[in-house]
Amino acid sequence: MTPPSTHPLNPILKGLLPNALEWLREMVGINSFTTNKAGVNRLGSLTAECFAQLGFTPEFVPSENPSHGNHLFLSYGNPDLKPIVLVTHLDTVFPAEEEAQNNFLWRDEPTQGRIYGPGTVDIKGGTALIWLMLRSLQLSRSHLFEQHRWLIAANASEEVIGAEFAHRTAERATTGAKAILVFEGGPREGNNFHLVTARKGRALYRIQAEGRAAHAGSAHAAGANAIVTLASAVQAAAQVTDYSRDLTVNVGCIGGGSVVNRVPQEAWADLEMRAFDPHVLQEGCRRIESLAGGPATPSEARLQVDCTGTSPAWPASSSALAMLEHWRGAAAALGVGIKNVSRGGLSDANYLCHLGPTLDGLGPSGANAHCSERTDDGSKVPEYVEPDSFVPKATLNLLALESLLSTSSPDRPSQLGA
């Protein structure tokens, strides 16, 4: 076994790390909140400049939503080959006003082993790790880099995830992908690296109750209370949750009525449902939709149920688990471990997994994504990345990639593990 700290790749990666972190510092310094179109585009230009040093050609693709910036695709290699798609995104969840209010900016804390800042781990740190890996590959094993096609796909609006970016990516991988590698953050537990092979799918619903208004004091019995009827429907929807099947229903927003001396004629609730298994998700959808219907009694309101959006599940697949074995082999060679995890949150993997075998969580380690607050008592800690995770994770990813690519190109000798 060759520990990551003594592997031959280690001095190359350590030598490149200051450059990678300087790129990361510049990226974090640009506010790229999803609807800050100018900021997202500025970050896209900086990212294109970063990878231009490696010979990548940029392509900026406008988003369908006019309030979002341009998606960025960076390509290298023979366009006739199936690409290795390395996935990141340009946007964050932090408006500029929030960053200013919480003094949330690049903050290097060497004694803590952390760098704080918006996007440090979600996912600008992932972008910097992609650069570190590919630059190291160019310098150490240029033949391996040159014989394959690389496509870096950077979503302009991942934080409001939808199918559009996947469509644009598929247009650039018309015959599929050799691998889909998503560089969301990858936690560590001691010497075990988390890798993601499945994510829940999601269905969004709005339940609306249409009642009948009446004076609350003098004609209460003549009314049909929309809020009361909705409350029963909300309870029924929540009971669809089944933890034994990893099925969850969360009623997140609710509203209705106008004043207290009037029987409310309308009310609404928004919910989301998630599950790993597409069939379980579909069954849950049928149960939610079955709540719709007319009143059973004159005092009840009519219920309408509308699906307002879906995200496909990324269930664990044989192709993903087969690709994971290359990472397990690399980990064994390095004397570390792999923990295969499933995540309830969404990522671009949900929409891209149909293009080829997919792994997620390939980025650096860190924590507290989507948090900008800091308190003196430590009860609130903002997003951070662990800079000492970059070289070990890059080493693991590169060895696994070498194994994967050697399997698909057996005529090329295996050298990265030497």
Rosetta blueprint (number, residue, H / E / L):
1 M L
2 T L
3 P L
4 P H
5 S H
6 T H
7 H L
8 P L
9 L H
10 N H
11 P H
12 I H
13 L H
14 K H
15 G H
16 L H
17 L H
18 P H
19 N H
20 A H
21 L H
22 E H
23 W H
24 L H
25 R H
26 E H
27 M H
28 V H
29 G L
30 I L
31 N L
32 S L
33 F E
34 T L
35 T L
36 N L
37 K H
38 A H
39 G H
40 V H
41 N H
42 R H
43 L H
44 G H
45 S H
46 L H
47 T H
48 A H
49 E H
50 C H
51 F H
52 A H
53 Q L
54 L L
55 G L
56 F L
57 T E
58 P E
59 E E
60 F E
61 V E
62 P L
63 S L
64 E L
65 N L
66 P L
67 S L
68 H L
69 G L
70 N L
71 H E
72 L E
73 F E
74 L E
75 S E
76 Y E
77 G L
78 N L
79 P L
80 D L
81 L L
82 K L
83 P E
84 I E
85 V E
86 L E
87 V E
88 T E
89 H E
90 L L
91 D L
92 T E
93 V L
94 F L
95 P L
96 A H
97 E H
98 E H
99 E H
100 A H
101 Q H
102 N L
103 N L
104 F L
105 L L
106 W L
107 R E
108 D E
109 E E
110 P L
111 T L
112 Q L
113 G L
114 R E
115 I E
116 Y E
117 G L
118 P L
119 G L
120 T L
121 V L
122 D L
123 I L
124 K H
125 G H
126 G H
127 T H
128 A H
129 L H
130 I H
131 W H
132 L H
133 M H
134 L H
135 R H
136 S H
137 L H
138 Q H
139 L H
140 S H
141 R L
142 S H
143 H H
144 L H
145 F H
146 E H
147 Q L
148 H L
149 R E
150 W E
151 L E
152 I E
153 A E
154 A E
155 N E
156 A L
157 S L
158 E H
159 E H
160 V H
161 I L
162 G L
163 A L
164 E H
165 F H
166 A H
167 H H
168 R H
169 T H
170 A H
171 E L
172 R L
173 A L
174 T L
175 T L
176 G L
177 A L
178 K L
179 A E
180 I E
181 L E
182 V E
183 F L
184 E L
185 G L
186 G L
187 P L
188 R E
189 E E
190 G L
191 N L
192 N E
193 F E
194 H E
195 L E
196 V E
197 T E
198 A E
199 R E
200 K L
201 G E
202 R E
203 A E
204 L E
205 Y E
206 R E
207 I E
208 Q E
209 A E
210 E E
211 G L
212 R E
213 A L
214 A E
215 H E
216 A L
217 G L
218 S L
219 A L
220 H H
221 A H
222 A H
223 G L
224 A E
225 N L
226 A H
227 I H
228 V H
229 T H
230 L H
231 A H
232 S H
233 A H
234 V H
235 Q H
236 A H
237 A H
238 A H
239 Q L
240 V L
241 T L
242 D E
243 Y H
244 S H
245 R H
246 D L
247 L E
248 T E
249 V E
250 N E
251 V E
252 G E
253 C E
254 I E
255 G E
256 G E
257 G L
258 S L
259 V L
260 V L
261 N L
262 R E
263 V E
264 P L
265 Q L
266 E E
267 A E
268 W E
269 A E
270 D E
271 L E
272 E E
273 M E
274 R E
275 A E
276 F L
277 D L
278 P H
279 H H
280 V H
281 L H
282 Q H
283 E H
284 G H
285 C H
286 R H
287 R H
288 I H
289 E H
290 S L
291 L L
292 A L
293 G E
294 G L
295 P L
296 A L
297 T L
298 P L
299 S L
300 E L
301 A L
302 R E
303 L E
304 Q E
305 V E
306 D E
307 C E
308 T E
309 G E
310 T E
311 S E
312 P L
313 A L
314 W E
315 P L
316 A L
317 S L
318 S H
319 S H
320 A H
321 L H
322 A H
323 M H
324 L H
325 E H
326 H H
327 W H
328 R H
329 G H
330 A H
331 A H
332 A H
333 A H
334 L H
335 G L
336 V L
337 G E
338 I E
339 K E
340 N E
341 V E
342 S E
343 R E
344 G L
345 G L
346 L L
347 S L
348 D L
349 A H
350 N H
351 Y H
352 L H
353 C H
354 H H
355 L H
356 G L
357 P L
358 T E
359 L E
360 D E
361 G L
362 L L
363 G L
364 P L
365 S L
366 G E
367 A E
368 N L
369 A L
370 H L
371 C L
372 S L
373 E L
374 R L
375 T L
376 D L
377 D L
378 G L
379 S L
380 K L
381 V L
382 P L
383 E L
384 Y E
385 V E
386 E L
387 P H
388 D H
389 S H
390 F H
391 V H
392 P H
393 K H
394 A H
395 T H
396 L H
397 N H
398 L H
399 L H
400 A H
401 L H
402 E H
403 S H
404 L H
405 L H
406 S H
407 T H
408 S H
409 S L
410 P L
411 D L
412 R L
413 P L
414 S L
415 Q L
416 L L
417 G L
418 A L
